[in-house]
Amino acid sequence: MGVISGKKITGERIFGERDSGNYLFHGDNKIVLDHLAKDYRKKIKCIYIDPPYNNKDNYHYNDNKSHEEWLAEVVIVLKKLHPLMTEDGSIWISIDDNEMPYLKVAADKVFGRENYVSTIIWQQRTSRENRSTFSNNHEYILVYANDPELFKASRNLLPLTQTVLSRYKNPDNDIRGAWQSVSANVQAGHGTASQFYTVKSPSGLLHEPPNGRCWVYNKSRMGKEIESNNIWFGKDGSGVPRIKKFLNGAKKGLTPQTLWMAEDVGTNDEAKKHFLDLFLKEGVFETPKPERLISRILNIASNEGDLVLDCYLGSGSTASTAIKMGRRFIGIEYDKKIVDFAVKRLSKVLEGEQGGISKEFKWKKGGGFDFYRILNS
Ligand SMILES: C[S@@+](CC[C@H](N)C(=O)[O-])C[C@H]1O[C@@H](n2cnc3c(N)ncnc32)[C@H](O)[C@@H]1O
């Protein structure tokens, strides 16, 4: 790789398979990103970053800058990341209560306010901190797209959960398969005169639309739907009419919501436990990100083979998740002790480590990554 911005590259080493397309850099992200600027322009489908939150925690890494200094540095990094995003790419930025509003305004300027997509709220702990005025149990993830329309068209729905699937049953043994019933009436304010009429159920019981409501279909359409066995009147044929929605015709997934609960995507504690299992008594972060959280982001914003980048890699949660999900990754971390943890962790992943999301994604072993140190010359 040679010399980048006057910095010498040393310690090139390949872990696992050659030509994996995965890279782990030990160096300052501002310098490494300059190096990547040309080759990776518009190549990264999903960027996830978890910068220091400027909460004066210097235990594991230096997080003690003035507000202005901290923000200015993050903005420099965001500006370097923006050109790397694919046309339909997105960037996801973790942050907590303290700096979130300032970071949002700054990120609006870098990516364009019109390219802001959403803010995810993540329930990052389930225990209560009784020594504080408020027990803070959430963080934010700001989401921006290069082009929100292209992102919307390419982003994935979330897999149907067991809870959703269990709502589909087949009490009338319909040959079209399992279905769930949904309301057949809507708010009257949006209805026309043709939607107010009496429906006769198979048992002969008559049904008017409830107060303030009208039927979703007009009378003739409702007749056809009843004939086609698409309306459910309950087991005894006399219930309020409801529409049968078949699993076969259902959307193949769920539109992601903005509130992400601990039970679905994990907590900092879950990630810490995973980390301790991997490294026994060696030092850990107080707040690593759980693989389940990152896997949800990668599920929505990338597909197998896509390139994912995290330039505040820490213990390597994003890289580990990417490998297990068949994505390629670029990770950057400037602290020697921490990057050495990440290398050890990823080496274990290549050998078939079974924590985090391994079971969910049936991770066996394999893959590889190239490791570079970019040090001051
Ligand atoms: C909040 S931690 C990331 C934790 C990570 N998400 C995990 O799950 O382990 C932030 C990391 O960014 C690193 N960092 C801070 N400034 C950096 C810079 N300029 N270049 C590269 N890494 C940096 C810190 O050393 C720290 O490991």
The ligand as a Gaussian input file, in Angstrom:
#p B3LYP/6-31G(d) Opt

LIG

0 1
 C      -17.549000       3.944000      21.460000
 S      -16.125000       3.106000      20.984000
 C      -16.747000       2.007000      19.753000
 C      -17.235000       0.728000      20.364000
 C      -17.650000      -0.287000      19.325000
 N      -18.868000       0.064000      18.669000
 C      -17.777000      -1.659000      19.951000
 O      -18.863000      -2.260000      19.899000
 O      -16.813000      -2.160000      20.480000
 C      -15.293000       4.301000      20.019000
 C      -13.947000       3.822000      19.479000
 O      -13.458000       4.783000      18.554000
 C      -12.044000       4.840000      18.671000
 N      -11.624000       6.142000      18.098000
 C      -11.815000       7.368000      18.613000
 N      -11.292000       8.310000      17.793000
 C      -10.786000       7.653000      16.719000
 C      -10.105000       8.067000      15.547000
 N       -9.868000       9.348000      15.297000
 N       -9.724000       7.130000      14.648000
 C       -9.966000       5.809000      14.888000
 N      -10.595000       5.352000      16.009000
 C      -10.996000       6.261000      16.911000
 C      -11.798000       4.688000      20.175000
 O      -10.477000       4.248000      20.451000
 C      -12.880000       3.660000      20.545000
 O      -12.350000       2.359000      20.485000

